[in-house]
Amino acid sequence: MATRNLTLSLPEELVRKAKLLAAERDTSVSALVAELVQNLAGGTSDYERAWADEVALMKRGSGLRVGEITWSRDELHHR
């Protein structure tokens, strides 16, 4: 994919934090911004992907089974 330069104006403190975050992730500030914009602008977000995985798991079932229920709600909540 071809890339283009883009000039941004950000507060100095935010730039400092972005540089620290990029260094912690062993990447560049440009890559962080590109990832953020990609997540906001297009494709499936991580949340949507996780939601779809959970729905699929619920439909399949986990294979766990509960034994016979031998108590009532009132017995469980008796105080």
PDB file with SEQRES, HELIX, SHEET and CRYST1 records, atoms N, CA, C and O in Angstrom:
SEQRES   1 A   79  MET ALA THR ARG ASN LEU THR LEU SER LEU PRO GLU GLU          
SEQRES   2 A   79  LEU VAL ARG LYS ALA LYS LEU LEU ALA ALA GLU ARG ASP          
SEQRES   3 A   79  THR SER VAL SER ALA LEU VAL ALA GLU LEU VAL GLN ASN          
SEQRES   4 A   79  LEU ALA GLY GLY THR SER ASP TYR GLU ARG ALA TRP ALA          
SEQRES   5 A   79  ASP GLU VAL ALA LEU MET LYS ARG GLY SER GLY LEU ARG          
SEQRES   6 A   79  VAL GLY GLU ILE THR TRP SER ARG ASP GLU LEU HIS HIS          
SEQRES   7 A   79  ARG                                                          
HELIX    1 AA1 GLU A   12  GLU A   24  1                                  13    
HELIX    2 AA2 VAL A   29  ALA A   41  1                                  13    
HELIX    3 AA3 ASP A   46  ARG A   60  1                                  15    
HELIX    4 AA4 ARG A   73  LEU A   76  1                                   4    
CRYST1    1.000    1.000    1.000  90.00  90.00  90.00 P 1           1          
ATOM      1  N   MET A   1       0.844  -1.170   0.000  1.00  0.00           N  
ATOM      2  CA  MET A   1       0.000   0.000   0.000  1.00  0.00           C  
ATOM      3  C   MET A   1       0.892   1.238   0.000  1.00  0.00           C  
ATOM      4  O   MET A   1       1.833   1.336   0.789  1.00  0.00           O  
ATOM      5  N   ALA A   2       0.596   2.163  -0.874  1.00  0.00           N  
ATOM      6  CA  ALA A   2       1.359   3.408  -0.948  1.00  0.00           C  
ATOM      7  C   ALA A   2       1.049   4.274   0.268  1.00  0.00           C  
ATOM      8  O   ALA A   2      -0.066   4.258   0.790  1.00  0.00           O  
ATOM      9  N   THR A   3       2.039   5.018   0.704  1.00  0.00           N  
ATOM     10  CA  THR A   3       1.842   5.905   1.845  1.00  0.00           C  
ATOM     11  C   THR A   3       2.044   7.348   1.424  1.00  0.00           C  
ATOM     12  O   THR A   3       2.725   7.637   0.440  1.00  0.00           O  
ATOM     13  N   ARG A   4       1.438   8.251   2.192  1.00  0.00           N  
ATOM     14  CA  ARG A   4       1.583   9.683   1.958  1.00  0.00           C  
ATOM     15  C   ARG A   4       1.885  10.344   3.279  1.00  0.00           C  
ATOM     16  O   ARG A   4       1.464   9.872   4.334  1.00  0.00           O  
ATOM     17  N   ASN A   5       2.609  11.429   3.219  1.00  0.00           N  
ATOM     18  CA  ASN A   5       2.906  12.190   4.415  1.00  0.00           C  
ATOM     19  C   ASN A   5       1.714  13.049   4.795  1.00  0.00           C  
ATOM     20  O   ASN A   5       0.962  13.507   3.935  1.00  0.00           O  
ATOM     21  N   LEU A   6       1.551  13.262   6.096  1.00  0.00           N  
ATOM     22  CA  LEU A   6       0.465  14.056   6.627  1.00  0.00           C  
ATOM     23  C   LEU A   6       1.014  14.845   7.801  1.00  0.00           C  
ATOM     24  O   LEU A   6       1.698  14.291   8.661  1.00  0.00           O  
ATOM     25  N   THR A   7       0.721  16.121   7.840  1.00  0.00           N  
ATOM     26  CA  THR A   7       1.182  16.956   8.940  1.00  0.00           C  
ATOM     27  C   THR A   7       0.066  17.112   9.955  1.00  0.00           C  
ATOM     28  O   THR A   7      -1.059  17.472   9.606  1.00  0.00           O  
ATOM     29  N   LEU A   8       0.384  16.840  11.217  1.00  0.00           N  
ATOM     30  CA  LEU A   8      -0.581  16.975  12.300  1.00  0.00           C  
ATOM     31  C   LEU A   8      -0.065  17.987  13.304  1.00  0.00           C  
ATOM     32  O   LEU A   8       1.142  18.122  13.505  1.00  0.00           O  
ATOM     33  N   SER A   9      -0.985  18.691  13.928  1.00  0.00           N  
ATOM     34  CA  SER A   9      -0.628  19.584  15.024  1.00  0.00           C  
ATOM     35  C   SER A   9      -1.246  19.012  16.289  1.00  0.00           C  
ATOM     36  O   SER A   9      -2.467  18.910  16.411  1.00  0.00           O  
ATOM     37  N   LEU A  10      -0.383  18.641  17.232  1.00  0.00           N  
ATOM     38  CA  LEU A  10      -0.826  18.039  18.480  1.00  0.00           C  
ATOM     39  C   LEU A  10      -0.154  18.750  19.647  1.00  0.00           C  
ATOM     40  O   LEU A  10       0.940  19.295  19.497  1.00  0.00           O  
ATOM     41  N   PRO A  11      -0.793  18.749  20.793  1.00  0.00           N  
ATOM     42  CA  PRO A  11      -0.155  19.337  21.978  1.00  0.00           C  
ATOM     43  C   PRO A  11       1.158  18.619  22.298  1.00  0.00           C  
ATOM     44  O   PRO A  11       1.270  17.407  22.111  1.00  0.00           O  
ATOM     45  N   GLU A  12       2.144  19.370  22.779  1.00  0.00           N  
ATOM     46  CA  GLU A  12       3.459  18.797  23.058  1.00  0.00           C  
ATOM     47  C   GLU A  12       3.385  17.602  24.000  1.00  0.00           C  
ATOM     48  O   GLU A  12       4.076  16.607  23.783  1.00  0.00           O  
ATOM     49  N   GLU A  13       2.562  17.682  25.041  1.00  0.00           N  
ATOM     50  CA  GLU A  13       2.455  16.595  26.005  1.00  0.00           C  
ATOM     51  C   GLU A  13       1.916  15.334  25.347  1.00  0.00           C  
ATOM     52  O   GLU A  13       2.358  14.231  25.671  1.00  0.00           O  
ATOM     53  N   LEU A  14       0.971  15.480  24.432  1.00  0.00           N  
ATOM     54  CA  LEU A  14       0.418  14.328  23.729  1.00  0.00           C  
ATOM     55  C   LEU A  14       1.474  13.701  22.820  1.00  0.00           C  
ATOM     56  O   LEU A  14       1.559  12.477  22.720  1.00  0.00           O  
ATOM     57  N   VAL A  15       2.270  14.524  22.165  1.00  0.00           N  
ATOM     58  CA  VAL A  15       3.345  14.006  21.313  1.00  0.00           C  
ATOM     59  C   VAL A  15       4.347  13.226  22.160  1.00  0.00           C  
ATOM     60  O   VAL A  15       4.802  12.157  21.753  1.00  0.00           O  
ATOM     61  N   ARG A  16       4.692  13.752  23.333  1.00  0.00           N  
ATOM     62  CA  ARG A  16       5.621  13.069  24.229  1.00  0.00           C  
ATOM     63  C   ARG A  16       5.070  11.710  24.636  1.00  0.00           C  
ATOM     64  O   ARG A  16       5.792  10.712  24.620  1.00  0.00           O  
ATOM     65  N   LYS A  17       3.778  11.669  25.003  1.00  0.00           N  
ATOM     66  CA  LYS A  17       3.155  10.400  25.393  1.00  0.00           C  
ATOM     67  C   LYS A  17       3.101   9.423  24.222  1.00  0.00           C  
ATOM     68  O   LYS A  17       3.312   8.222  24.398  1.00  0.00           O  
ATOM     69  N   ALA A  18       2.821   9.937  23.035  1.00  0.00           N  
ATOM     70  CA  ALA A  18       2.760   9.073  21.849  1.00  0.00           C  
ATOM     71  C   ALA A  18       4.124   8.464  21.553  1.00  0.00           C  
ATOM     72  O   ALA A  18       4.219   7.294  21.183  1.00  0.00           O  
ATOM     73  N   LYS A  19       5.179   9.256  21.715  1.00  0.00           N  
ATOM     74  CA  LYS A  19       6.531   8.737  21.470  1.00  0.00           C  
ATOM     75  C   LYS A  19       6.899   7.664  22.491  1.00  0.00           C  
ATOM     76  O   LYS A  19       7.513   6.656  22.142  1.00  0.00           O  
ATOM     77  N   LEU A  20       6.526   7.878  23.745  1.00  0.00           N  
ATOM     78  CA  LEU A  20       6.798   6.872  24.773  1.00  0.00           C  
ATOM     79  C   LEU A  20       6.033   5.577  24.487  1.00  0.00           C  
ATOM     80  O   LEU A  20       6.584   4.482  24.595  1.00  0.00           O  
ATOM     81  N   LEU A  21       4.762   5.720  24.123  1.00  0.00           N  
ATOM     82  CA  LEU A  21       3.948   4.549  23.811  1.00  0.00           C  
ATOM     83  C   LEU A  21       4.515   3.793  22.607  1.00  0.00           C  
ATOM     84  O   LEU A  21       4.591   2.564  22.612  1.00  0.00           O  
ATOM     85  N   ALA A  22       4.905   4.529  21.595  1.00  0.00           N  
ATOM     86  CA  ALA A  22       5.483   3.896  20.404  1.00  0.00           C  
ATOM     87  C   ALA A  22       6.758   3.143  20.766  1.00  0.00           C  
ATOM     88  O   ALA A  22       6.978   2.026  20.296  1.00  0.00           O  
ATOM     89  N   ALA A  23       7.596   3.751  21.598  1.00  0.00           N  
ATOM     90  CA  ALA A  23       8.840   3.088  22.006  1.00  0.00           C  
ATOM     91  C   ALA A  23       8.540   1.821  22.798  1.00  0.00           C  
ATOM     92  O   ALA A  23       9.197   0.799  22.604  1.00  0.00           O  
ATOM     93  N   GLU A  24       7.549   1.879  23.691  1.00  0.00           N  
ATOM     94  CA  GLU A  24       7.176   0.700  24.472  1.00  0.00           C  
ATOM     95  C   GLU A  24       6.699  -0.433  23.575  1.00  0.00           C  
ATOM     96  O   GLU A  24       6.929  -1.605  23.871  1.00  0.00           O  
ATOM     97  N   ARG A  25       6.036  -0.084  22.480  1.00  0.00           N  
ATOM     98  CA  ARG A  25       5.499  -1.091  21.555  1.00  0.00           C  
ATOM     99  C   ARG A  25       6.453  -1.412  20.408  1.00  0.00           C  
ATOM    100  O   ARG A  25       6.122  -2.175  19.502  1.00  0.00           O  
ATOM    101  N   ASP A  26       7.634  -0.820  20.465  1.00  0.00           N  
ATOM    102  CA  ASP A  26       8.655  -1.024  19.424  1.00  0.00           C  
ATOM    103  C   ASP A  26       8.104  -0.715  18.037  1.00  0.00           C  
ATOM    104  O   ASP A  26       8.247  -1.503  17.102  1.00  0.00           O  
ATOM    105  N   THR A  27       7.471   0.449  17.928  1.00  0.00           N  
ATOM    106  CA  THR A  27       6.905   0.887  16.655  1.00  0.00           C  
ATOM    107  C   THR A  27       7.095   2.392  16.542  1.00  0.00           C  
ATOM    108  O   THR A  27       7.811   2.989  17.345  1.00  0.00           O  
ATOM    109  N   SER A  28       6.478   2.993  15.579  1.00  0.00           N  
ATOM    110  CA  SER A  28       6.597   4.441  15.382  1.00  0.00           C  
ATOM    111  C   SER A  28       5.278   5.129  15.718  1.00  0.00           C  
ATOM    112  O   SER A  28       4.223   4.496  15.774  1.00  0.00           O  
ATOM    113  N   VAL A  29       5.363   6.441  15.942  1.00  0.00           N  
ATOM    114  CA  VAL A  29       4.150   7.216  16.173  1.00  0.00           C  
ATOM    115  C   VAL A  29       3.276   7.154  14.929  1.00  0.00           C  
ATOM    116  O   VAL A  29       2.051   7.088  15.032  1.00  0.00           O  
ATOM    117  N   SER A  30       3.884   7.175  13.778  1.00  0.00           N  
ATOM    118  CA  SER A  30       3.134   7.091  12.526  1.00  0.00           C  
ATOM    119  C   SER A  30       2.337   5.781  12.457  1.00  0.00           C  
ATOM    120  O   SER A  30       1.182   5.773  12.032  1.00  0.00           O  
ATOM    121  N   ALA A  31       2.961   4.682  12.877  1.00  0.00           N  
ATOM    122  CA  ALA A  31       2.270   3.391  12.860  1.00  0.00           C  
ATOM    123  C   ALA A  31       1.125   3.368  13.871  1.00  0.00           C  
ATOM    124  O   ALA A  31       0.072   2.787  13.604  1.00  0.00           O  
ATOM    125  N   LEU A  32       1.326   3.999  15.032  1.00  0.00           N  
ATOM    126  CA  LEU A  32       0.246   4.078  16.025  1.00  0.00           C  
ATOM    127  C   LEU A  32      -0.948   4.840  15.466  1.00  0.00           C  
ATOM    128  O   LEU A  32      -2.091   4.404  15.606  1.00  0.00           O  
ATOM    129  N   VAL A  33      -0.679   5.983  14.832  1.00  0.00           N  
ATOM    130  CA  VAL A  33      -1.758   6.790  14.261  1.00  0.00           C  
ATOM    131  C   VAL A  33      -2.458   6.022  13.148  1.00  0.00           C  
ATOM    132  O   VAL A  33      -3.685   6.042  13.057  1.00  0.00           O  
ATOM    133  N   ALA A  34      -1.688   5.345  12.303  1.00  0.00           N  
ATOM    134  CA  ALA A  34      -2.284   4.571  11.207  1.00  0.00           C  
ATOM    135  C   ALA A  34      -3.200   3.473  11.751  1.00  0.00           C  
ATOM    136  O   ALA A  34      -4.285   3.244  11.218  1.00  0.00           O  
ATOM    137  N   GLU A  35      -2.754   2.792  12.823  1.00  0.00           N  
ATOM    138  CA  GLU A  35      -3.570   1.738  13.420  1.00  0.00           C  
ATOM    139  C   GLU A  35      -4.857   2.308  14.005  1.00  0.00           C  
ATOM    140  O   GLU A  35      -5.929   1.724  13.847  1.00  0.00           O  
ATOM    141  N   LEU A  36      -4.749   3.441  14.676  1.00  0.00           N  
ATOM    142  CA  LEU A  36      -5.928   4.073  15.263  1.00  0.00           C  
ATOM    143  C   LEU A  36      -6.932   4.471  14.187  1.00  0.00           C  
ATOM    144  O   LEU A  36      -8.124   4.190  14.314  1.00  0.00           O  
ATOM    145  N   VAL A  37      -6.466   5.112  13.150  1.00  0.00           N  
ATOM    146  CA  VAL A  37      -7.363   5.545  12.075  1.00  0.00           C  
ATOM    147  C   VAL A  37      -7.980   4.340  11.381  1.00  0.00           C  
ATOM    148  O   VAL A  37      -9.162   4.360  11.038  1.00  0.00           O  
ATOM    149  N   GLN A  38      -7.191   3.292  11.171  1.00  0.00           N  
ATOM    150  CA  GLN A  38      -7.727   2.079  10.543  1.00  0.00           C  
ATOM    151  C   GLN A  38      -8.845   1.489  11.379  1.00  0.00           C  
ATOM    152  O   GLN A  38      -9.877   1.082  10.846  1.00  0.00           O  
ATOM    153  N   ASN A  39      -8.642   1.441  12.697  1.00  0.00           N  
ATOM    154  CA  ASN A  39      -9.673   0.886  13.577  1.00  0.00           C  
ATOM    155  C   ASN A  39     -10.929   1.749  13.584  1.00  0.00           C  
ATOM    156  O   ASN A  39     -12.039   1.226  13.678  1.00  0.00           O  
ATOM    157  N   LEU A  40     -10.767   3.056  13.486  1.00  0.00           N  
ATOM    158  CA  LEU A  40     -11.915   3.955  13.499  1.00  0.00           C  
ATOM    159  C   LEU A  40     -12.631   4.020  12.156  1.00  0.00           C  
ATOM    160  O   LEU A  40     -13.853   4.160  12.105  1.00  0.00           O  
ATOM    161  N   ALA A  41     -11.870   3.919  11.071  1.00  0.00           N  
ATOM    162  CA  ALA A  41     -12.433   4.190   9.753  1.00  0.00           C  
ATOM    163  C   ALA A  41     -12.913   2.973   8.984  1.00  0.00           C  
ATOM    164  O   ALA A  41     -13.774   3.094   8.113  1.00  0.00           O  
ATOM    165  N   GLY A  42     -12.383   1.826   9.285  1.00  0.00           N  
ATOM    166  CA  GLY A  42     -12.790   0.720   8.433  1.00  0.00           C  
ATOM    167  C   GLY A  42     -12.475  -0.622   9.024  1.00  0.00           C  
ATOM    168  O   GLY A  42     -11.771  -0.741  10.026  1.00  0.00           O  
ATOM    169  N   GLY A  43     -13.009  -1.618   8.386  1.00  0.00           N  
ATOM    170  CA  GLY A  43     -12.757  -2.975   8.823  1.00  0.00           C  
ATOM    171  C   GLY A  43     -13.523  -3.307  10.088  1.00  0.00           C  
ATOM    172  O   GLY A  43     -14.268  -2.485  10.621  1.00  0.00           O  
ATOM    173  N   THR A  44     -13.328  -4.502  10.545  1.00  0.00           N  
ATOM    174  CA  THR A  44     -13.983  -4.982  11.741  1.00  0.00           C  
ATOM    175  C   THR A  44     -13.126  -4.622  12.946  1.00  0.00           C  
ATOM    176  O   THR A  44     -11.929  -4.908  12.970  1.00  0.00           O  
ATOM    177  N   SER A  45     -13.730  -4.006  13.928  1.00  0.00           N  
ATOM    178  CA  SER A  45     -12.984  -3.650  15.126  1.00  0.00           C  
ATOM    179  C   SER A  45     -12.721  -4.898  15.956  1.00  0.00           C  
ATOM    180  O   SER A  45     -13.367  -5.929  15.768  1.00  0.00           O  
ATOM    181  N   ASP A  46     -11.785  -4.797  16.859  1.00  0.00           N  
ATOM    182  CA  ASP A  46     -11.497  -5.913  17.758  1.00  0.00           C  
ATOM    183  C   ASP A  46     -12.737  -6.280  18.563  1.00  0.00           C  
ATOM    184  O   ASP A  46     -13.002  -7.458  18.801  1.00  0.00           O  
ATOM    185  N   TYR A  47     -13.494  -5.273  18.979  1.00  0.00           N  
ATOM    186  CA  TYR A  47     -14.707  -5.520  19.755  1.00  0.00           C  
ATOM    187  C   TYR A  47     -15.708  -6.333  18.935  1.00  0.00           C  
ATOM    188  O   TYR A  47     -16.268  -7.311  19.430  1.00  0.00           O  
ATOM    189  N   GLU A  48     -15.932  -5.934  17.699  1.00  0.00           N  
ATOM    190  CA  GLU A  48     -16.885  -6.657  16.844  1.00  0.00           C  
ATOM    191  C   GLU A  48     -16.435  -8.093  16.616  1.00  0.00           C  
ATOM    192  O   GLU A  48     -17.252  -9.014  16.614  1.00  0.00           O  
ATOM    193  N   ARG A  49     -15.135  -8.282  16.425  1.00  0.00           N  
ATOM    194  CA  ARG A  49     -14.594  -9.625  16.216  1.00  0.00           C  
ATOM    195  C   ARG A  49     -14.790 -10.473  17.476  1.00  0.00           C  
ATOM    196  O   ARG A  49     -15.201 -11.630  17.393  1.00  0.00           O  
ATOM    197  N   ALA A  50     -14.496  -9.895  18.630  1.00  0.00           N  
ATOM    198  CA  ALA A  50     -14.671 -10.628  19.889  1.00  0.00           C  
ATOM    199  C   ALA A  50     -16.141 -10.955  20.125  1.00  0.00           C  
ATOM    200  O   ALA A  50     -16.470 -12.044  20.595  1.00  0.00           O  
ATOM    201  N   TRP A  51     -17.025 -10.015  19.801  1.00  0.00           N  
ATOM    202  CA  TRP A  51     -18.463 -10.247  19.967  1.00  0.00           C  
ATOM    203  C   TRP A  51     -18.915 -11.414  19.090  1.00  0.00           C  
ATOM    204  O   TRP A  51     -19.654 -12.287  19.545  1.00  0.00           O  
ATOM    205  N   ALA A  52     -18.476 -11.427  17.852  1.00  0.00           N  
ATOM    206  CA  ALA A  52     -18.849 -12.508  16.929  1.00  0.00           C  
ATOM    207  C   ALA A  52     -18.328 -13.853  17.441  1.00  0.00           C  
ATOM    208  O   ALA A  52     -19.019 -14.866  17.335  1.00  0.00           O  
ATOM    209  N   ASP A  53     -17.109 -13.866  17.997  1.00  0.00           N  
ATOM    210  CA  ASP A  53     -16.560 -15.104  18.559  1.00  0.00           C  
ATOM    211  C   ASP A  53     -17.403 -15.595  19.725  1.00  0.00           C  
ATOM    212  O   ASP A  53     -17.656 -16.793  19.843  1.00  0.00           O  
ATOM    213  N   GLU A  54     -17.842 -14.680  20.589  1.00  0.00           N  
ATOM    214  CA  GLU A  54     -18.665 -15.060  21.741  1.00  0.00           C  
ATOM    215  C   GLU A  54     -20.026 -15.598  21.308  1.00  0.00           C  
ATOM    216  O   GLU A  54     -20.519 -16.575  21.873  1.00  0.00           O  
ATOM    217  N   VAL A  55     -20.627 -14.967  20.313  1.00  0.00           N  
ATOM    218  CA  VAL A  55     -21.919 -15.438  19.811  1.00  0.00           C  
ATOM    219  C   VAL A  55     -21.769 -16.852  19.246  1.00  0.00           C  
ATOM    220  O   VAL A  55     -22.614 -17.714  19.489  1.00  0.00           O  
ATOM    221  N   ALA A  56     -20.700 -17.084  18.499  1.00  0.00           N  
ATOM    222  CA  ALA A  56     -20.459 -18.416  17.939  1.00  0.00           C  
ATOM    223  C   ALA A  56     -20.272 -19.447  19.051  1.00  0.00           C  
ATOM    224  O   ALA A  56     -20.784 -20.563  18.957  1.00  0.00           O  
ATOM    225  N   LEU A  57     -19.542 -19.076  20.100  1.00  0.00           N  
ATOM    226  CA  LEU A  57     -19.340 -19.985  21.226  1.00  0.00           C  
ATOM    227  C   LEU A  57     -20.655 -20.299  21.917  1.00  0.00           C  
ATOM    228  O   LEU A  57     -20.895 -21.448  22.287  1.00  0.00           O  
ATOM    229  N   MET A  58     -21.510 -19.302  22.098  1.00  0.00           N  
ATOM    230  CA  MET A  58     -22.801 -19.540  22.744  1.00  0.00           C  
ATOM    231  C   MET A  58     -23.668 -20.476  21.908  1.00  0.00           C  
ATOM    232  O   MET A  58     -24.378 -21.317  22.459  1.00  0.00           O  
ATOM    233  N   LYS A  59     -23.617 -20.340  20.597  1.00  0.00           N  
ATOM    234  CA  LYS A  59     -24.407 -21.214  19.726  1.00  0.00           C  
ATOM    235  C   LYS A  59     -23.895 -22.649  19.774  1.00  0.00           C  
ATOM    236  O   LYS A  59     -24.678 -23.599  19.782  1.00  0.00           O  
ATOM    237  N   ARG A  60     -22.567 -22.799  19.805  1.00  0.00           N  
ATOM    238  CA  ARG A  60     -21.947 -24.126  19.863  1.00  0.00           C  
ATOM    239  C   ARG A  60     -22.116 -24.753  21.232  1.00  0.00           C  
ATOM    240  O   ARG A  60     -22.311 -25.963  21.349  1.00  0.00           O  
ATOM    241  N   GLY A  61     -22.042 -23.947  22.247  1.00  0.00           N  
ATOM    242  CA  GLY A  61     -22.053 -24.453  23.611  1.00  0.00           C  
ATOM    243  C   GLY A  61     -20.634 -24.775  24.040  1.00  0.00           C  
ATOM    244  O   GLY A  61     -19.761 -25.033  23.212  1.00  0.00           O  
ATOM    245  N   SER A  62     -20.423 -24.754  25.329  1.00  0.00           N  
ATOM    246  CA  SER A  62     -19.070 -24.981  25.845  1.00  0.00           C  
ATOM    247  C   SER A  62     -18.813 -26.442  26.173  1.00  0.00           C  
ATOM    248  O   SER A  62     -17.670 -26.839  26.404  1.00  0.00           O  
ATOM    249  N   GLY A  63     -19.865 -27.240  26.194  1.00  0.00           N  
ATOM    250  CA  GLY A  63     -19.694 -28.636  26.560  1.00  0.00           C  
ATOM    251  C   GLY A  63     -19.812 -28.874  28.055  1.00  0.00           C  
ATOM    252  O   GLY A  63     -19.824 -30.021  28.503  1.00  0.00           O  
ATOM    253  N   LEU A  64     -19.900 -27.799  28.833  1.00  0.00           N  
ATOM    254  CA  LEU A  64     -20.056 -27.948  30.282  1.00  0.00           C  
ATOM    255  C   LEU A  64     -21.505 -28.266  30.605  1.00  0.00           C  
ATOM    256  O   LEU A  64     -22.427 -27.754  29.970  1.00  0.00           O  
ATOM    257  N   ARG A  65     -21.689 -29.109  31.593  1.00  0.00           N  
ATOM    258  CA  ARG A  65     -23.039 -29.486  31.987  1.00  0.00           C  
ATOM    259  C   ARG A  65     -23.219 -29.230  33.475  1.00  0.00           C  
ATOM    260  O   ARG A  65     -22.280 -29.378  34.257  1.00  0.00           O  
ATOM    261  N   VAL A  66     -24.410 -28.850  33.855  1.00  0.00           N  
ATOM    262  CA  VAL A  66     -24.759 -28.637  35.252  1.00  0.00           C  
ATOM    263  C   VAL A  66     -25.563 -29.839  35.709  1.00  0.00           C  
ATOM    264  O   VAL A  66     -26.422 -30.337  34.980  1.00  0.00           O  
ATOM    265  N   GLY A  67     -25.283 -30.300  36.913  1.00  0.00           N  
ATOM    266  CA  GLY A  67     -26.034 -31.439  37.447  1.00  0.00           C  
ATOM    267  C   GLY A  67     -27.465 -31.034  37.755  1.00  0.00           C  
ATOM    268  O   GLY A  67     -27.889 -29.910  37.485  1.00  0.00           O  
ATOM    269  N   GLU A  68     -28.180 -31.958  38.313  1.00  0.00           N  
ATOM    270  CA  GLU A  68     -29.575 -31.717  38.654  1.00  0.00           C  
ATOM    271  C   GLU A  68     -29.671 -30.595  39.682  1.00  0.00           C  
ATOM    272  O   GLU A  68     -28.917 -30.575  40.655  1.00  0.00           O  
ATOM    273  N   ILE A  69     -30.589 -29.669  39.471  1.00  0.00           N  
ATOM    274  CA  ILE A  69     -30.790 -28.562  40.403  1.00  0.00           C  
ATOM    275  C   ILE A  69     -31.692 -29.053  41.522  1.00  0.00           C  
ATOM    276  O   ILE A  69     -32.836 -29.446  41.292  1.00  0.00           O  
ATOM    277  N   THR A  70     -31.163 -29.026  42.729  1.00  0.00           N  
ATOM    278  CA  THR A  70     -31.896 -29.566  43.879  1.00  0.00           C  
ATOM    279  C   THR A  70     -32.265 -28.481  44.882  1.00  0.00           C  
ATOM    280  O   THR A  70     -32.672 -28.790  46.002  1.00  0.00           O  
ATOM    281  N   TRP A  71     -32.131 -27.237  44.501  1.00  0.00           N  
ATOM    282  CA  TRP A  71     -32.441 -26.139  45.406  1.00  0.00           C  
ATOM    283  C   TRP A  71     -33.395 -25.171  44.735  1.00  0.00           C  
ATOM    284  O   TRP A  71     -33.550 -25.179  43.513  1.00  0.00           O  
ATOM    285  N   SER A  72     -34.030 -24.342  45.538  1.00  0.00           N  
ATOM    286  CA  SER A  72     -34.923 -23.321  44.997  1.00  0.00           C  
ATOM    287  C   SER A  72     -34.247 -21.952  45.136  1.00  0.00           C  
ATOM    288  O   SER A  72     -33.281 -21.796  45.884  1.00  0.00           O  
ATOM    289  N   ARG A  73     -34.752 -21.006  44.433  1.00  0.00           N  
ATOM    290  CA  ARG A  73     -34.225 -19.656  44.517  1.00  0.00           C  
ATOM    291  C   ARG A  73     -34.352 -19.131  45.947  1.00  0.00           C  
ATOM    292  O   ARG A  73     -33.429 -18.505  46.469  1.00  0.00           O  
ATOM    293  N   ASP A  74     -35.478 -19.386  46.561  1.00  0.00           N  
ATOM    294  CA  ASP A  74     -35.693 -18.920  47.930  1.00  0.00           C  
ATOM    295  C   ASP A  74     -34.660 -19.518  48.888  1.00  0.00           C  
ATOM    296  O   ASP A  74     -34.173 -18.821  49.778  1.00  0.00           O  
ATOM    297  N   GLU A  75     -34.325 -20.783  48.721  1.00  0.00           N  
ATOM    298  CA  GLU A  75     -33.336 -21.419  49.589  1.00  0.00           C  
ATOM    299  C   GLU A  75     -31.969 -20.759  49.416  1.00  0.00           C  
ATOM    300  O   GLU A  75     -31.239 -20.571  50.390  1.00  0.00           O  
ATOM    301  N   LEU A  76     -31.633 -20.416  48.207  1.00  0.00           N  
ATOM    302  CA  LEU A  76     -30.338 -19.780  47.948  1.00  0.00           C  
ATOM    303  C   LEU A  76     -30.254 -18.393  48.529  1.00  0.00           C  
ATOM    304  O   LEU A  76     -29.179 -17.957  48.941  1.00  0.00           O  
ATOM    305  N   HIS A  77     -31.375 -17.686  48.571  1.00  0.00           N  
ATOM    306  CA  HIS A  77     -31.377 -16.284  49.007  1.00  0.00           C  
ATOM    307  C   HIS A  77     -31.929 -16.112  50.409  1.00  0.00           C  
ATOM    308  O   HIS A  77     -32.231 -14.993  50.823  1.00  0.00           O  
ATOM    309  N   HIS A  78     -32.065 -17.213  51.147  1.00  0.00           N  
ATOM    310  CA  HIS A  78     -32.568 -17.134  52.523  1.00  0.00           C  
ATOM    311  C   HIS A  78     -31.536 -16.414  53.389  1.00  0.00           C  
ATOM    312  O   HIS A  78     -30.351 -16.746  53.365  1.00  0.00           O  
ATOM    313  N   ARG A  79     -32.003 -15.423  54.155  1.00  0.00           N  
ATOM    314  CA  ARG A  79     -31.088 -14.665  55.016  1.00  0.00           C  
ATOM    315  C   ARG A  79     -31.498 -14.765  56.437  1.00  0.00           C  
ATOM    316  O   ARG A  79     -30.846 -14.192  57.310  1.00  0.00           O  
TER     317      ARG A  79                                                      
END                                                                             
